[in-house]
Amino acid sequence: MWPPFPSSCIPMIDLRSPLAALALAAAPLASAAPEYADAVLFDEPVAFYRFSETSGSEVGNAASDRAGEASETGVDLGVDGPEAGGFGPSNSAAAFDRGEGGVVRLGTGLTRSLAGASAVTLEFWLEVTSDVLSGFKNQNLTPVFVGTAKGGGITTGVNASIRNGRLRIGGRSIGGDGFQAGQYVKLAPHAGGFVHVAGVVDFAGKTITTYFNGERVDESSVAFQADTFQPGERPAGIGAVLDGEGGATNGHHGRIDEVAFYAEGLPEDRIAAHHAAGSGTPAVAEPR
């Protein structure tokens, strides 16, 4: 930990400037491998839920003051999270119990922050267990959701869903839009470990791209009606689909950590850099 300095003595440097890139490149190797949180915050998410809490119902947001609220049952905070080198000691996650309706409600403020974006990125670390792979035959598990639903289907929004051990990213750009989705991609067994997932929903470019562990595993052409995300006053959540009336369906079952939302489509090299940072692999942040 660096010793504290008076704020007046610290020059302000734009981390995206060429000067910052040169400074990072010249730094010793030990400081060139940022922790995962540093890599994520460098790309300015509108919300970033690290699940560092060990108890209570409030879930802090590392990117702003917009906290989430965990349900009284079905969400256990303070459970073991990913243990790779980029997360620091005693990293924690949240465990969701589908049978008890576990969900973290993020309110409508997050959705408003994403409204008008030409692309949206969802990013998180997902525990891959036998339950995720085959424990809920022909049922949907929903790790991350933005928007609202009716009858279990998304009316407007974006989400990550799992069915029969396969994950896909999908959603609707605007009310009345047909549901658009990438291909279901098979999740590999990780013996209780975590996989890094990122999904880029490009409304203007009409594509949905899915990444596992920093590598692109699917890119699908789709037919969104609108070129920007127009969700209206819709809720967002982690661990289930929210219906806008307080209900939650298609709940997830297992641990989730490090959930981030971006009002842009993250480029492939930045997604790879995030995974590298979480894995403890040396990587230098470059200006975008």
Buried (B, 14 or more C-beta within 10 A) or exposed (E): EEEEEEEEEEEEEEBBEEEBBEEBEEEEEEEBBBBBBEBBBBBBBBBBBBBBBEEEBEBBBBBEEBBBBBBEEBBBBBBBBBEBBBBEEEBBBBBBBBEBBBBBBBBBBBBBBBBEBBBBBBBBBBBBBEBBBEBBEEEBBBBBBBBBBEEEEBBBBBBBBBBBBEBBBBBBBBBEBEEBBBBBBEBEEBEEBBBBBBBBBBBBBBBBBBBBBBEBBBBBEBEBBBBBBBBBEBBBBBBBBBBBEEEBBBBBBBBBBBBBBBBBBBEBEBBBBBBBBBBBBEBBBBBE
